[in-house]
Amino acid sequence: MKRARFTEEQIIGVLKEAEAGAKTADLARRHGISEGTIYNWKAKYGGLEVSEAKRLKVLEDENAKLKRLLADSMLDNAALKDLLSKNW
């Protein structure tokens, strides 16, 4: 089954429906997602507006990029230290 990708606007819309009193099982069935996904979205996006959710996504992407850069530089550093220790 193809995984559906929801935008921040769609996620916030689903969560607003849940806040309005719709049952989680009904929402999940209507949007073709699991109840667990809705609970995960509530934990991550609960109480956020669309602009805040978009900003959160941008920050998470930037953080992941920086973590990859740090890991690469640490790996390069370790390789250089290993090479240097073998030369002396």
C-alpha positions in Angstrom: 0.0 0.0 0.0 1.3 3.4 -0.9 2.1 5.7 2.0 0.0 8.9 2.0 1.9 12.0 2.6 -0.1 14.7 4.4 0.8 18.4 4.4 0.9 20.4 7.6 -2.4 22.0 6.6 -4.0 18.7 6.2 -2.6 17.4 9.5 -3.8 20.5 11.4 -7.2 20.1 9.7 -7.5 16.6 10.9 -6.5 17.6 14.4 -9.0 20.4 14.5 -11.7 17.9 13.5 -10.6 15.8 16.5 -10.7 18.8 18.8 -14.2 19.5 17.6 -15.3 16.2 18.9 -15.0 13.8 16.1 -14.1 10.2 17.1 -10.6 9.2 16.3 -11.7 5.9 14.7 -14.0 7.8 12.4 -11.4 10.3 11.4 -8.8 7.6 10.8 -11.2 5.7 8.5 -12.3 8.8 6.6 -8.7 10.0 5.9 -7.3 6.5 5.4 -4.8 6.5 8.2 -4.4 4.6 11.5 -5.6 5.8 14.8 -2.0 5.6 16.0 -1.0 8.2 13.3 -3.6 10.6 14.7 -2.2 10.2 18.2 1.3 10.7 16.9 0.2 13.9 15.1 -1.5 15.1 18.3 1.8 14.6 20.2 3.8 16.4 17.5 1.4 19.1 16.2 -1.2 19.4 18.9 -1.9 23.1 19.6 0.1 24.4 16.7 -1.1 26.6 13.9 -0.3 25.9 10.3 2.5 28.4 10.1 4.1 27.1 13.3 3.9 23.5 12.0 5.6 24.6 8.8 8.3 26.3 10.8 8.7 23.1 12.9 9.2 21.0 9.7 11.8 23.5 8.4 13.7 23.4 11.7 13.6 19.5 11.8 14.9 19.3 8.2 17.7 21.8 9.0 18.6 19.9 12.2 18.8 16.6 10.3 21.1 18.2 7.7 23.4 19.6 10.4 23.5 16.2 12.2 24.6 14.5 9.0 27.3 17.2 8.4 28.5 16.7 12.0 28.6 12.9 11.6 30.5 13.2 8.3 33.1 15.6 9.8 33.5 13.4 12.8 34.1 10.4 10.6 36.7 12.3 8.5 38.4 13.5 11.7 38.6 10.0 13.1 40.0 8.7 9.8 42.7 11.5 9.7 43.6 10.8 13.4 44.0 7.1 12.6 46.1 7.9 9.5 48.3 10.3 11.5 48.9 7.8 14.3 50.0 5.2 11.8 52.6 7.6 10.2 54.4 8.3 13.4 
